[in-house]
Amino acid sequence: MTAQPSADASGLAVRLPAPLVTLLRRRDSNVFFLLFVLVAAIVFFTIQSPYFFDDRNAFNIGRAVSITGIAAAFATLLMISGGLDLSIGAIMNASGLAAAVIMVDPENSIILAFAIALGISAFIGFSNGIIVTKIGVNPIIATIGMQFVVRGMTLATRSGSALVRDRAFLEIGQGELAIGTLEIPVPVILMLATMLLCYLVLRFTQFGKYIYAIGDNASACRRAGINVAGMRIALYTLSGLGAGFAGIVLAGLTGAGIPYAAGSELSVISAVILGGVSLSGGVGVIQGTLLGVLLVGVLKNGMTLLNINANWQMVVEGSVLMIAVSLDQLKQRI
Amino acid sequence: METQPVVETKGLSRYFKGVVALNEVSVSISPGEVVGLVGDNGAGKSTLVKILSGDLEPSAGQVLIDGAEVHFRHPRDAKNRQIETIYQDLALCENLDIMENVFLGHESYRNPLLRLLDRRRMYRETSQLLEQLAIRVPSTRELVMNLSGGQRQATALARVAKAGARLIILDEPTAALGVNETRNLLDLVMRFKEQGKTIIIISHEMRDVFEVTDRIIVLKRGELVADKRTAETDPDEIVRYIIRGRD
């Protein structure tokens, strides 16, 4: 590679080595940074706790983050396009409850449960998209409003479901799939599959390209003839679908429809941002979201093993997010 | 008999909350003509261009393409009639590379059903296109955020050339360019003209306007005040129209 132009480093108080500057300038430099921090955290907890580095514990972490991860994959697409969905937690509850209530009756098929739960979720997401694009309401306001509406309607209908006994439904949340000697929890596989799907969409399709393009310059996209409003509505609908699917997996995990997921949109959004997606849109990759989700999971699990109080865990989680975003800001001065 | 105009407006008006941005403007542009659109700030040049590009709908009046009335509701509608516009802000996505911007809205697919992008083919075609246009850039994989003003302009021009436009509208193309870059741009406009394309160019630079245009249209406060053949006028007269309007 050629020498760095002199103007590049001149604005910096500290001179960084050229390869490091090149690395930091990459579109996906966050991914390397997160990978480094994740490995560091794993090494730290392995030294500190004899129970940490173990496949059972790894799957505990995986199971714990899978619900957030599934919703975060679709939220990543939406957020790269410059959108935001604060109704994710409410949709998860509505969807999980709907699926569980249907599955409590052994006469009903699992396909019916999926169809109704995902149908409700997609409809809510679609409504978000219409309110944001066609009426022009700010996404924060629109989706907070939707959060209250959905939460209220869910609780007004049922406060919870009875226990589900259907094996197939419970397998979605509690099952394990043997691959070689490893028994991988089904939710982990579902999360990885969801992430892979979103990765392929972002990397190889026109839809993925337009997600980045709209996040950077929506008016340029409109002028290039792209149906920006249609894209946005599709992305809010997908975000709703992702949340709805996560809600079904959660219901399978808990074995009943319990509105546990209230407020989980903030975990989802903070994982996505930790992964390198900017709230103003246009940047981010799905690998970052995966690492963001895993890092939060590892930190929570490790701190629990070290008997660190849940309140302090929250402090650490928040600090990590703020440090990551601050470093990203500083990076832009390079 | 006169040739059928490529684009024609009849009594075209646009109001913004009671402000008249464009007032009953009627112009007619023939195939292969290069027309300069000049006027002071707020004269209505951008409004007229936005209506022709489908970015804005008129409040009253008609737009005719090849003699038939059209109603553009979205820039897509104008593009479907082979009208391409290079906006003052260039309308590029900074986070995409040159090829991705050139093909924005015109992608080639490896699998049309899944809309899988054929990136290799698009990179190849972008290189060929830039070569044809004698545009030099470091690499078609360079992100637009890393490009100079001239290179950005070249990217926007390449997109228009790619789209195969009949009518090309350039909004203040030289405003952000250096001397050499302006030269290259004007050369490129002449090359488009040689290819038989019709061009509307908005500019403040009298020298540029007089160099490339066949005809000059002057707007003032939303009204058409002059429509002169470039060969039959001079910069002083045009400037007088811009400042004083119709005598």
Interface residues (C-beta under 8 A of the other chain):
Chain A: R27 F204 T205 Q206 F207 K209 Y212 A213 G215 D216 N217 S219 A220 C221 R222 R223 A224 G225 I226 N227 G282 V283
Chain B: S53 D55 H74 P75 R76 K79 T85 Y87 D89 L90 A91 L92 C93 E94 N95 L96 E100 L104 G105 E107 Y109 L114 R115 L116 L117 L143 R159
